[in-house]
Amino acid sequence: MDLTLSTRETAGRTVIAVGGEIDVYTAPKLRDTISELVAGGSYRLVVDMEAVEFLDSTGLGVLVGGLKKVRAHDGALELVCTQDRLLKIFKITGLAKVFVIHDSVDSALG
């Protein structure tokens, strides 16, 4: 399964819609996208994970790395995720306390 990424500017934030699998093979694509956005001055990111089917530790590492990058500029990286299997990963790893996790893009932008 491939990783699909699309970005859009909304309400002063950049929404990254992610689909497919975030794993050891595809995570660098997401990391590069986040790095390019931060380098371009986007420090308020919302990662929409509603279409993500799989997430491994490499993917988690990319999200944590992205959070560190935007925080270095007083920014924020928030997630949109309602899938129980993904939320469970964030809870088990303790990352549910690190990331702000929303149940919709609208609430993330609100």
Contacts in CASP RR format, 6 or more apart in sequence:
PFRMAT RR
TARGET T0000
AUTHOR 0000-0000-0000
METHOD contacts of the structure
MODEL  1
MDLTLSTRETAGRTVIAVGGEIDVYTAPKLRDTISELVAGGSYRLVVDME
AVEFLDSTGLGVLVGGLKKVRAHDGALELVCTQDRLLKIFKITGLAKVFV
IHDSVDSALG
1 20 0 8 1.000
1 21 0 8 1.000
1 53 0 8 1.000
1 54 0 8 1.000
2 20 0 8 1.000
2 21 0 8 1.000
2 26 0 8 1.000
3 18 0 8 1.000
3 19 0 8 1.000
3 20 0 8 1.000
3 21 0 8 1.000
3 22 0 8 1.000
3 26 0 8 1.000
3 27 0 8 1.000
3 29 0 8 1.000
3 30 0 8 1.000
4 17 0 8 1.000
4 18 0 8 1.000
4 19 0 8 1.000
4 20 0 8 1.000
4 51 0 8 1.000
5 16 0 8 1.000
5 17 0 8 1.000
5 18 0 8 1.000
5 19 0 8 1.000
5 29 0 8 1.000
5 30 0 8 1.000
5 33 0 8 1.000
6 16 0 8 1.000
6 17 0 8 1.000
7 14 0 8 1.000
7 15 0 8 1.000
7 16 0 8 1.000
7 17 0 8 1.000
7 33 0 8 1.000
7 37 0 8 1.000
8 14 0 8 1.000
8 15 0 8 1.000
8 17 0 8 1.000
9 15 0 8 1.000
10 105 0 8 1.000
10 109 0 8 1.000
11 109 0 8 1.000
11 110 0 8 1.000
12 44 0 8 1.000
13 44 0 8 1.000
13 45 0 8 1.000
13 46 0 8 1.000
13 108 0 8 1.000
13 109 0 8 1.000
14 37 0 8 1.000
14 42 0 8 1.000
14 44 0 8 1.000
14 45 0 8 1.000
14 46 0 8 1.000
15 45 0 8 1.000
15 46 0 8 1.000
15 48 0 8 1.000
15 105 0 8 1.000
15 108 0 8 1.000
15 109 0 8 1.000
16 30 0 8 1.000
16 33 0 8 1.000
16 34 0 8 1.000
16 37 0 8 1.000
16 45 0 8 1.000
16 46 0 8 1.000
16 47 0 8 1.000
16 48 0 8 1.000
17 48 0 8 1.000
17 50 0 8 1.000
17 51 0 8 1.000
18 30 0 8 1.000
18 47 0 8 1.000
18 48 0 8 1.000
18 49 0 8 1.000
18 51 0 8 1.000
18 52 0 8 1.000
19 49 0 8 1.000
19 51 0 8 1.000
19 52 0 8 1.000
19 53 0 8 1.000
20 26 0 8 1.000
20 51 0 8 1.000
20 52 0 8 1.000
20 53 0 8 1.000
20 54 0 8 1.000
21 52 0 8 1.000
21 53 0 8 1.000
21 54 0 8 1.000
21 55 0 8 1.000
22 30 0 8 1.000
22 52 0 8 1.000
22 54 0 8 1.000
22 55 0 8 1.000
22 56 0 8 1.000
22 58 0 8 1.000
22 59 0 8 1.000
22 62 0 8 1.000
23 54 0 8 1.000
23 55 0 8 1.000
23 56 0 8 1.000
23 58 0 8 1.000
23 59 0 8 1.000
24 56 0 8 1.000
24 58 0 8 1.000
27 56 0 8 1.000
27 58 0 8 1.000
27 59 0 8 1.000
27 61 0 8 1.000
27 62 0 8 1.000
28 62 0 8 1.000
30 59 0 8 1.000
30 62 0 8 1.000
31 62 0 8 1.000
31 65 0 8 1.000
31 66 0 8 1.000
34 45 0 8 1.000
34 62 0 8 1.000
34 65 0 8 1.000
34 66 0 8 1.000
34 69 0 8 1.000
34 77 0 8 1.000
35 66 0 8 1.000
35 69 0 8 1.000
37 45 0 8 1.000
38 66 0 8 1.000
38 69 0 8 1.000
38 70 0 8 1.000
38 73 0 8 1.000
41 73 0 8 1.000
43 70 0 8 1.000
43 73 0 8 1.000
43 74 0 8 1.000
43 75 0 8 1.000
43 76 0 8 1.000
44 70 0 8 1.000
44 75 0 8 1.000
44 76 0 8 1.000
45 66 0 8 1.000
45 70 0 8 1.000
45 76 0 8 1.000
45 77 0 8 1.000
45 78 0 8 1.000
46 77 0 8 1.000
46 78 0 8 1.000
46 79 0 8 1.000
46 80 0 8 1.000
46 102 0 8 1.000
46 105 0 8 1.000
46 108 0 8 1.000
46 109 0 8 1.000
47 63 0 8 1.000
47 77 0 8 1.000
47 78 0 8 1.000
47 79 0 8 1.000
47 80 0 8 1.000
48 80 0 8 1.000
48 105 0 8 1.000
48 108 0 8 1.000
49 55 0 8 1.000
49 79 0 8 1.000
49 80 0 8 1.000
49 81 0 8 1.000
49 83 0 8 1.000
49 86 0 8 1.000
50 80 0 8 1.000
50 81 0 8 1.000
50 82 0 8 1.000
50 83 0 8 1.000
52 81 0 8 1.000
52 83 0 8 1.000
52 86 0 8 1.000
55 86 0 8 1.000
55 89 0 8 1.000
60 89 0 8 1.000
60 93 0 8 1.000
60 95 0 8 1.000
63 77 0 8 1.000
63 79 0 8 1.000
63 95 0 8 1.000
63 99 0 8 1.000
64 95 0 8 1.000
64 98 0 8 1.000
66 77 0 8 1.000
67 77 0 8 1.000
67 98 0 8 1.000
67 99 0 8 1.000
70 76 0 8 1.000
70 77 0 8 1.000
71 77 0 8 1.000
76 100 0 8 1.000
77 99 0 8 1.000
78 99 0 8 1.000
78 100 0 8 1.000
78 101 0 8 1.000
78 102 0 8 1.000
78 108 0 8 1.000
79 90 0 8 1.000
79 99 0 8 1.000
79 100 0 8 1.000
79 101 0 8 1.000
79 102 0 8 1.000
79 108 0 8 1.000
80 101 0 8 1.000
80 102 0 8 1.000
80 103 0 8 1.000
80 104 0 8 1.000
80 105 0 8 1.000
80 108 0 8 1.000
81 87 0 8 1.000
81 90 0 8 1.000
81 101 0 8 1.000
81 102 0 8 1.000
81 103 0 8 1.000
82 103 0 8 1.000
82 104 0 8 1.000
87 96 0 8 1.000
87 101 0 8 1.000
89 95 0 8 1.000
90 96 0 8 1.000
90 99 0 8 1.000
90 101 0 8 1.000
100 108 0 8 1.000
102 108 0 8 1.000
END
